[in-house]
Amino acid sequence: MTQPGSTPPRPRRAAGCLQSLVVLAVILGLGYGASKIFGDESSKKDSKSSSSASDGQGGSWEIGDCGGPDPENKPDGYRAFDCDEQGATFKALKIEDASFLPNAIQCPAGTDLIIQVSRVFGSGDDKKSSGIPTNTVCGRNLTGDHPGDAGAGGGQLVEGDCISATAKEIACASAGAADFKVLGLVKEKTECPAATTEPMQLMMAMGRPYDVICGGKA
């Protein structure tokens, strides 16, 4: 009940349902040799840090949808754009299920950035701190810059990439005599192709679909 002389309470607005995008760090556990098992290297990710943003559509993501940086959620937020809009910078190559395990997300070759989509209830700062993961977008840049292409030295590790003797991904254009090309990503060394000269045993990582990098001459 309102007391005499007091201001009547404002009606409460229902929280809107906003989908947000969160850049998912790509973490690779790397190592090599039968007696050498290396721990995880530093978190490997796109140059943009983890953050969230409204997708601007309120619908689910599909292959072929586009997105880009969200000017209202700087510095690293993303939102959906029509592909012909000025703010669009990437297109969805594939849509994967959401996962709390970064290693469980495996996008196809050519993926330049990986974005986790979360449904957030609320607005303002709420969308930066919470959300229910719904799916993961494997995105490819709309420009000619494609660090996720095989051999380019960025993105997730895929067949055709090049690595150093310590299993660190490098651009094949700068590979030397001591470096290797990824010939396969398998569970057991016995599954590596015949051309493999350096099967690299990885430290165990939950969710990752492979445990061995099959390295051959670059």
FENWO-V924476 format. One record per backbone hydrogen bond with DSSP energy under -0.5 kcal/mol. CO is the residue of the C=O (numbers start at 1). NH is the residue of the N-H. Records with the same first field share a line. If there is no record, write none. Layout:
CO = NH + NH
This chain:
3 = 6
16 = 18 + 122
18 = 120
19 = 55
20 = 118
21 = 78
22 = 116
23 = 25
25 = 27
26 = 28 + 44
28 = 30 + 41
35 = 37
38 = 203
39 = 30
43 = 45
44 = 26
51 = 23
53 = 21
55 = 80
62 = 65
65 = 92
66 = 81
67 = 89 + 90
68 = 79
69 = 71
70 = 73
73 = 77
77 = 70
78 = 21
79 = 68
81 = 66
82 = 85
85 = 88
89 = 142 + 143
90 = 67
91 = 93 + 140
92 = 64
94 = 96 + 138
96 = 136
100 = 102
101 = 104
102 = 105
104 = 106
105 = 107
108 = 111
110 = 112
113 = 139
114 = 24
115 = 117 + 137
116 = 22
117 = 134 + 135
118 = 20 + 120
119 = 132
120 = 18 + 122
123 = 126
124 = 127
125 = 128 + 129
126 = 129 + 130
131 = 133
132 = 119
134 = 98
135 = 117
136 = 96 + 138
137 = 115 + 139
138 = 93 + 94
139 = 112 + 113
140 = 91
144 = 146
146 = 149
147 = 154
148 = 110
149 = 152
151 = 172 + 173
158 = 161
161 = 182
162 = 170
163 = 180
164 = 167
168 = 164
170 = 162
171 = 174
172 = 175
176 = 179
179 = 218
180 = 163
181 = 183 + 216
182 = 160
184 = 214
186 = 211 + 212
188 = 191
189 = 192
193 = 196
198 = 200 + 215
199 = 33 + 201
200 = 213
201 = 38
205 = 208
211 = 202
212 = 186 + 214
213 = 200 + 215
214 = 183 + 184
215 = 197 + 198
216 = 181
